[in-house]
Amino acid sequence: MPTIYRSNGFRVYFYSRENSEPPDVHIDRGGATAKVWLEPVAIASHAGFAGRELADVLALVRTHQQVFLEAWHGFFGAGQSG
């Protein structure tokens, strides 16, 4: 589970065995977790985050979307499309 970003208690990472799915990241803070698609940015699943926190999660991913995509493609290979 490579961690690619940390800020304000958020940990952003992806699972190294999820290369058969479209690009996504997982975000944890405290006991809450969310999975977010990167293209387009959207919540795939979540547990424990309140609505306002999910808005913060989406804002975080939108702000760093290109960096997260580059990390995902860099790990899985540029030829991966999901």
MDAnalysis code that builds the backbone (N, CA, C; Angstrom):
import MDAnalysis as mda
import numpy as np

u = mda.Universe.empty(246, n_residues=82, atom_resindex=np.repeat(np.arange(82), 3), trajectory=True)
u.add_TopologyAttr("name", ["N", "CA", "C"] * 82)
u.add_TopologyAttr("resid", np.arange(1, 83))
u.add_TopologyAttr("resname", ["MET", "PRO", "THR", "ILE", "TYR", "ARG", "SER", "ASN", "GLY", "PHE", "ARG", "VAL", "TYR", "PHE", "TYR", "SER", "ARG", "GLU", "ASN", "SER", "GLU", "PRO", "PRO", "ASP", "VAL", "HIS", "ILE", "ASP", "ARG", "GLY", "GLY", "ALA", "THR", "ALA", "LYS", "VAL", "TRP", "LEU", "GLU", "PRO", "VAL", "ALA", "ILE", "ALA", "SER", "HIS", "ALA", "GLY", "PHE", "ALA", "GLY", "ARG", "GLU", "LEU", "ALA", "ASP", "VAL", "LEU", "ALA", "LEU", "VAL", "ARG", "THR", "HIS", "GLN", "GLN", "VAL", "PHE", "LEU", "GLU", "ALA", "TRP", "HIS", "GLY", "PHE", "PHE", "GLY", "ALA", "GLY", "GLN", "SER", "GLY"])
u.atoms.positions = np.array([
    [0.833, -1.183, 0.000],
    [0.000, 0.000, 0.000],
    [0.882, 1.252, 0.000],
    [1.348, 1.651, -1.166],
    [2.180, 2.843, -1.214],
    [1.414, 4.095, -0.777],
    [1.936, 4.798, 0.215],
    [1.374, 6.083, 0.629],
    [1.948, 7.142, -0.294],
    [1.060, 7.955, -0.886],
    [1.526, 8.954, -1.839],
    [1.339, 10.378, -1.346],
    [0.598, 10.564, -0.237],
    [0.362, 11.925, 0.257],
    [-0.155, 11.854, 1.679],
    [0.252, 12.826, 2.494],
    [-0.268, 12.999, 3.855],
    [-0.476, 14.479, 4.098],
    [-1.623, 14.835, 4.688],
    [-1.904, 16.222, 5.027],
    [-3.106, 16.292, 5.953],
    [-3.024, 17.126, 6.966],
    [-4.140, 17.364, 7.886],
    [-4.760, 16.075, 8.411],
    [-3.947, 15.099, 8.686],
    [-4.437, 13.827, 9.199],
    [-4.900, 12.848, 8.139],
    [-4.992, 13.286, 6.884],
    [-5.380, 12.392, 5.790],
    [-4.159, 11.607, 5.317],
    [-4.365, 10.345, 5.050],
    [-3.351, 9.498, 4.413],
    [-3.936, 9.027, 3.089],
    [-3.236, 9.306, 2.001],
    [-3.694, 8.930, 0.664],
    [-2.760, 7.841, 0.137],
    [-3.355, 6.754, -0.333],
    [-2.568, 5.613, -0.796],
    [-3.378, 4.827, -1.809],
    [-2.735, 3.843, -2.410],
    [-3.477, 2.905, -3.255],
    [-2.992, 1.506, -2.942],
    [-3.829, 0.541, -3.274],
    [-3.468, -0.853, -3.076],
    [-2.684, -1.335, -4.288],
    [-1.578, -1.986, -4.049],
    [-0.705, -2.399, -5.137],
    [-1.280, -3.528, -5.982],
    [-2.378, -4.114, -5.564],
    [-2.984, -5.212, -6.337],
    [-4.292, -4.805, -7.010],
    [-4.562, -3.517, -7.099],
    [-5.805, -3.047, -7.712],
    [-5.595, -2.513, -9.123],
    [-4.607, -2.994, -9.823],
    [-4.337, -2.476, -11.155],
    [-5.369, -2.906, -12.198],
    [-6.291, -3.776, -11.837],
    [-7.337, -4.172, -12.782],
    [-8.524, -3.209, -12.728],
    [-8.491, -2.260, -11.810],
    [-9.544, -1.256, -11.684],
    [-9.068, 0.055, -12.300],
    [-10.006, 0.964, -12.576],
    [-9.589, 2.304, -13.013],
    [-8.767, 2.969, -11.905],
    [-7.978, 3.993, -12.248],
    [-7.172, 4.672, -11.231],
    [-8.019, 5.176, -10.059],
    [-7.547, 4.881, -8.866],
    [-8.243, 5.306, -7.659],
    [-7.247, 5.444, -6.525],
    [-7.667, 6.149, -5.486],
    [-6.881, 6.250, -4.260],
    [-7.789, 5.931, -3.084],
    [-7.170, 5.538, -2.004],
    [-7.863, 5.311, -0.741],
    [-7.399, 6.400, 0.210],
    [-8.306, 6.908, 1.007],
    [-7.993, 8.000, 1.924],
    [-8.517, 7.627, 3.302],
    [-7.625, 7.668, 4.280],
    [-7.987, 7.375, 5.664],
    [-7.709, 8.601, 6.532],
    [-8.534, 8.765, 7.546],
    [-8.258, 9.730, 8.614],
    [-8.993, 9.227, 9.839],
    [-8.249, 9.065, 10.912],
    [-8.853, 8.479, 12.094],
    [-9.345, 7.086, 11.755],
    [-10.579, 6.763, 12.112],
    [-11.145, 5.465, 11.789],
    [-11.950, 5.454, 10.507],
    [-11.952, 6.576, 9.776],
    [-12.753, 6.683, 8.556],
    [-11.911, 6.343, 7.335],
    [-12.590, 5.871, 6.290],
    [-11.900, 5.522, 5.048],
    [-12.804, 5.809, 3.846],
    [-12.174, 6.121, 2.721],
    [-12.917, 6.333, 1.480],
    [-12.059, 5.857, 0.317],
    [-12.729, 5.419, -0.715],
    [-12.083, 5.078, -1.977],
    [-12.603, 6.082, -2.996],
    [-11.687, 6.699, -3.738],
    [-12.073, 7.757, -4.672],
    [-11.507, 7.458, -6.053],
    [-12.397, 7.444, -7.043],
    [-11.958, 7.307, -8.432],
    [-11.242, 8.592, -8.827],
    [-10.251, 8.480, -9.694],
    [-9.485, 9.655, -10.112],
    [-9.935, 10.247, -11.440],
    [-10.618, 9.466, -12.275],
    [-11.072, 9.950, -13.577],
    [-12.469, 9.435, -13.882],
    [-13.499, 10.199, -13.688],
    [-13.536, 11.498, -13.020],
    [-13.473, 11.313, -11.506],
    [-13.167, 12.385, -10.811],
    [-13.084, 12.332, -9.346],
    [-14.479, 12.090, -8.789],
    [-14.622, 10.983, -8.050],
    [-15.914, 10.619, -7.465],
    [-15.682, 9.623, -6.333],
    [-16.525, 9.673, -5.338],
    [-16.461, 8.716, -4.239],
    [-16.907, 7.356, -4.758],
    [-16.073, 6.344, -4.588],
    [-16.437, 4.981, -4.959],
    [-17.102, 4.277, -3.782],
    [-16.555, 4.505, -2.579],
    [-17.121, 3.928, -1.359],
    [-16.552, 4.695, -0.173],
    [-17.234, 4.583, 0.963],
    [-16.721, 5.244, 2.163],
    [-17.353, 4.632, 3.400],
    [-16.671, 4.833, 4.515],
    [-17.179, 4.401, 5.813],
    [-16.584, 5.321, 6.875],
    [-17.443, 5.917, 7.670],
    [-16.995, 6.702, 8.804],
    [-16.836, 8.187, 8.582],
    [-16.798, 8.651, 7.346],
    [-16.692, 10.082, 7.080],
    [-18.075, 10.717, 7.089],
    [-18.195, 11.884, 7.713],
    [-19.422, 12.676, 7.653],
    [-19.472, 13.376, 6.296],
    [-20.631, 13.912, 5.955],
    [-20.803, 14.570, 4.661],
    [-19.791, 15.669, 4.401],
    [-19.565, 16.529, 5.394],
    [-18.603, 17.626, 5.219],
    [-17.186, 17.074, 5.011],
    [-16.866, 16.011, 5.702],
    [-15.550, 15.400, 5.538],
    [-15.386, 14.814, 4.137],
    [-16.470, 14.238, 3.600],
    [-16.399, 13.711, 2.227],
    [-16.166, 14.837, 1.230],
    [-16.756, 16.007, 1.490],
    [-16.495, 17.164, 0.635],
    [-15.023, 17.547, 0.710],
    [-14.432, 17.464, 1.894],
    [-13.003, 17.746, 2.051],
    [-12.155, 16.710, 1.313],
    [-12.566, 15.449, 1.384],
    [-11.861, 14.377, 0.675],
    [-11.877, 14.656, -0.827],
    [-13.043, 14.985, -1.365],
    [-13.141, 15.272, -2.798],
    [-12.314, 16.487, -3.181],
    [-12.336, 17.525, -2.345],
    [-11.537, 18.719, -2.625],
    [-10.050, 18.386, -2.634],
    [-9.629, 17.573, -1.691],
    [-8.227, 17.147, -1.622],
    [-7.826, 16.415, -2.900],
    [-8.663, 15.483, -3.329],
    [-8.339, 14.700, -4.531],
    [-8.363, 15.590, -5.772],
    [-9.323, 16.488, -5.868],
    [-9.361, 17.381, -7.039],
    [-8.122, 18.271, -7.088],
    [-7.690, 18.756, -5.941],
    [-6.514, 19.619, -5.880],
    [-5.258, 18.892, -6.331],
    [-5.138, 17.635, -5.977],
    [-3.924, 16.864, -6.252],
    [-4.146, 15.760, -7.284],
    [-5.219, 15.851, -8.055],
    [-5.592, 14.789, -8.990],
    [-4.438, 14.409, -9.927],
    [-3.782, 15.382, -10.519],
    [-2.725, 15.072, -11.475],
    [-1.564, 14.347, -10.802],
    [-1.187, 14.793, -9.616],
    [-0.101, 14.146, -8.873],
    [-0.483, 12.706, -8.530],
    [-1.724, 12.500, -8.097],
    [-2.180, 11.155, -7.740],
    [-2.216, 10.252, -8.976],
    [-2.684, 10.793, -10.100],
    [-2.700, 10.008, -11.346],
    [-1.286, 9.639, -11.779],
    [-0.370, 10.575, -11.683],
    [1.017, 10.287, -12.057],
    [1.609, 9.205, -11.160],
    [1.312, 9.265, -9.866],
    [1.810, 8.236, -8.945],
    [1.198, 6.879, -9.286],
    [-0.099, 6.860, -9.560],
    [-0.791, 5.604, -9.892],
    [-0.204, 5.000, -11.164],
    [-0.109, 5.815, -12.222],
    [0.428, 5.328, -13.494],
    [1.908, 4.973, -13.367],
    [2.646, 5.737, -12.570],
    [4.052, 5.433, -12.361],
    [4.246, 4.081, -11.680],
    [3.356, 3.736, -10.768],
    [3.466, 2.458, -10.064],
    [3.009, 1.304, -10.949],
    [1.848, 1.466, -11.598],
    [1.270, 0.364, -12.355],
    [1.757, 0.318, -13.804],
    [2.363, 1.376, -14.286],
    [2.840, 1.427, -15.670],
    [1.948, 2.313, -16.503],
    [2.562, 3.099, -17.349],
    [1.845, 4.081, -18.156],
    [0.812, 3.445, -19.068],
    [0.974, 2.181, -19.417],
    [0.058, 1.521, -20.328],
    [-1.222, 1.036, -19.673],
    [-1.307, 1.133, -18.337],
    [-2.512, 0.655, -17.643],
    [-3.638, 1.645, -17.824],
    [-4.784, 1.173, -18.212],
    [-5.959, 2.030, -18.322],
    [-7.060, 1.573, -17.399],
    [-6.833, 0.547, -16.668],
    [-7.826, 0.101, -15.707],
    [-8.260, -1.241, -15.901],
])
